[in-house]
């Protein structure tokens, strides 16, 4: 079996897209705070975020169709395996967001994020054991440095609050579902173009949130963003900047860069979140948080400057791939 290296211009493009995704996802902390202050509940913001993100992808698909004449890929065009993975990824997206929002209520946010960001380690181990990835010493070192940086970044304020088994369990569940999503985007539904994949996963999650609201008699609460401009603006930002753009960039970046390297690089997200909290919410970072952010940046540099990891040829996903049945 031949091997292909995710390096060169494709690797740099993939790294750049992951960085953009991390920056955009990092805005969700302040955006959620502003939405909560305006009376928008957790279920409403995740439902609107997923719905707006999916709608933006549909608009993009229609625009591309008008410009290029390419017909968007439909579910009926896909093999059964791809349909299963895209459906499972949608549900993983739904479970991930609900689990994290509930965990935020039960335990400190720092502890929730600390448990959640164990997912790059899960991705790296699964990629090596099951998908033929070969991580050299530099890659494993980058993973270790990024994990240490996360510990410092998320615990730098001092104290993680009371330990709650359910809160920690939900954060761990979120980490597992995020690892599944990353691996599915790389290996499970790789034949689905990124725009269609983003539309399907976010659209499926949005539909799931509406069903949950209906079952739990919270359907009226989903209208909270329409109460005022102050409530609507952060929800729109969450859908566009916190969902549509980063989801598309993340899926594409994972496919170009590889699941382990992409997941490690995505740990830039909490660094961005801490920086934005300092700027927008006047929450000044502690010295340990600055040191942790620096270590994460060092890990990102190691990923790009270190030895080049290889993946099995059948796992490599070129940027031009994307039609089912090839």
N, C-alpha and C positions, 0 to 999 in steps of 0.2 A: 504494500500500500504506500503510495506516495504521500508526501507531507507538504503543506503549504504554510507559509509564514505570514501572519497578519501584520506586516510591517509596511514600510514605504509610505506613499501618499495616502493609501487606504487606511493604514494604521493611524496616521496623523489626523485624518478626517474623522475617524471613529473617536479618537481621543478628544478632539475638539467638540464633537457632538455630545459626548458624555459630560464634558465640562459645562456646556450650555444647559443640558438637562439638569445637572446638579445645581447650577445657579438658579434656574427657574423653580425647581422643586424647593430650594431653600427659602423662597419668598413665602411659602405657605404658612409658616409660623406667624409672622406679622399680619398677613392677610386674614388668617383665621381669627386672630385677636381682634382685628377691626370688625370683622363680621359678627363675632360674638358680642362685642360692645353695642352693635346695632340691632341685636335681638335675633340673629340668625342661628338656629341650633345646629348641632353636629350633623344630624341626618340630612337636614336641608342643604347644608353647604356641600357635603359630599355628593348628594344627588345632583345638584345644580352644576357642580364642578365637572362631574362625569358627563352630564348631558350637554353642557356647553362645549366641552372638549370634543365629544363625538360629533356634534353639529359642525364645529369648525373643520373637522376632518372631512365631513361630507361635502361641505362647501369647497374645500380644496380639491376633492376628487372631481366635482362637477367642473371646476375651473380648469383642471388638467385635461378633462375630457374635451372641453371646448377648445383648448389650445392645441392638443395633440391628437384628438380623436380616439384616444385609448379608452376602451370600455372598462369601468371599474370591475374588479373581481368580485363576484357574488358567492355566497355560501354554497349554492348549488354547484358551482364550478369546482369545488374543492374535494379532494379525497376525504374519506371518512375520518382518517387519522388526523388530518389538519383541522377538520371541523371540531373534533373532540378536543384538541389542544387549544384552539382559540376560545371555545366555550369554557374550558377549564381555566384558562388564563383570565377570562372575564370574571369568573367567580372568585378566583384568587385575588383579583383587584378589589372586588367587593369586600371579601373577608378581611383583607389587609387593612383597608381604611376604617372599617367598623371596629375591628379589634384594637387598632391604635387609638382611636378616639375614646373608646371605653377605657382603655388602659390609662390614658391621660387623666381621666377623672379619678381613677382608683389609686394611682401611684404618681410619684413625681415624674414630670416630663423627661428630666435627665435620665432617670432610671429606665423609663420606657424606651427611649432612643438608644441607650446603651445596650439593652437586650436586643432591640431590633437590628442594630447595625452589626450583629454577629453574622448576618446573612452573607456578606462577602466570603467569609470562611466556609460556609456551607456550599456556596457556589464553587469555590476553588476545589474543595475536596470532592464534590460530586463530579466536577468536570474531569478531574484526574482519574477517578475510579470508573466512571461510566462512559465518558465521551472522548477518551483518548488524548486529552490535553496534556501537554508536557510543560510544567512550570519549573524553571531553573531556580538556582539559589537566589538570584536577584528578585524574582517574582515572589517567592516565599518571604524574603526579607521585606519587600514592599508591603505584603499583607500584614506581617507582624508589626511593622512601623506604623501602618495606618490604624491598626487595632489599638496600639498604645496611644496614638494620637487621639483616637475617639474617646478612650477612657479619660484622658486629661481634659479634653474639650467639654465633655458632658458632665464631669464631676467637679470641674474647676470651681464652681460656685460654692462647693462645700455641702456635704450631706445629700443623701438621696431619698430622705424621707423614710416612712415606714414600709416594711416589706409586706406586700399583699400577694398571696399565692395566685389569685385570679388575675390580678393586674400583670404580674410577671408572666403568667401563662399566656395571656392574650398577646403580650409583646413578643413572646417566643413564637406563637402561632403566626403573627404578622411577619416575623423574620423568615419562617419556613415558606409562607405563601409568596413572599417577595423573591426568595431563592428560586422557587418553582417558576415564577413569572419570567425571571431572567433567563433561566435555562430553556423554558418553552419558547421564548422569543428567539433564542439562538438555534435551538435544535428541533423544537416541536412543530412550529408553524412557519418555518423559515421560507417556505414557498409563497407565503402571502406577503405582498408588497407592504412596506412600512405604513403607508397612509391607510390602506385598508385594514391592516392589523390594529393600528391605533383606534380607528373608528369602531371596529368590532369589539375590542376589549372594553373601551370606555362606554360604548353604547349598551353592551350587555350588562355592565355594572350599573349604569343609570337605570335600566329597566328593573334590575334587582332591587335597587333602593326604593323605587316607587312601589314595588310589591310589598317590601318590608313596611313602608309607611302605611299602605292600605291594610295590611294584616294587623298592625299595631295601633290602628286608629290615629295615625299621625299625618294623614294625608293633607289636612288643613295646614299643618306646620310647614309644609313644603312651599307654601306661598309667602313665607316670611320675607324673602328678598324683595318682594314687590311692594313692601310697606313704605319704603323710603329710598331716596337716592343713596343715603349713607349705608343702607343694607344691600342695595343692588350692586354698587360699584365694587366692593371687595369680592362678591360672588362672581362677577364677570371677570375680574382679574384672576381669581382662582381657576376659572374655567379655561382662560386663554393662556395666561403666563404660567399658571400652576398645573395645567393638565395638557392642553392641546400641544403646545410647543415642546415641552420637555418629554412627553410620551413619545412623540414622533422622533425626536432626537435620540432618546434613550434606546428605542427599538433598533433604529438604524445603527447607532454607535455600537451596541452590543454585537450586532452581526458583523460589523467591520473589524472591531477590536478583539472580539472574543469575550466569552462570559466572565472568566476570572478577572482579567485585566479591567474590563468595563465595570464590574462590581466594586473592585478596589478603588478605582478612580472616582466612582460615585460617592465615596465617603467625603468628598469635598462639600456635600450638601449641608451637613451640620455646621461646617465652618462658615459657609455663607449665611446660614440661619443666625448664628451668633453675631456675625458682623452686622446684619440687617437689624437685629434686635437692638444692638448698640446705637445704630444710626437713627432708626425710626421710633424705637420705644425707650430710648435712653437707658438701656440695660447694659452697662459697661462690663466688658469681659474681664475676668480675673487673669492674673499672670499665668496660671496653669492652663487656662483655656487658650491663651495666645501660644503657649508652648505646644499644646496639643494640635492646634491648627497648623503650626509650623511643621510638625512631624508629618501631618497628612499631606502637606504640600511637598515635603521631601519624598514621601512615598510615590506621589504622582510623578515627580521627576525621575525617580528610579525606574518606574514602569516604562518611561519613554527612552531613557538613556542606557538601560541595562541590556543584557543579552536578549536575543529575540526568541520568544517561545514559539513552538510549532504546534499545529493541530492536525489531526488526521484529515486527509483530503476530502473525505465525504462529509466532514463537519464544517468545512470552510464555506462561507456564504458571501459570494461576490456582490458588490453593490448593484450590478445589473440584473441579478436574479430576482424573480418575483412572480412569475406566472405558474399556476398549478399545472402539473402534468409534464413539466420539462424533464 
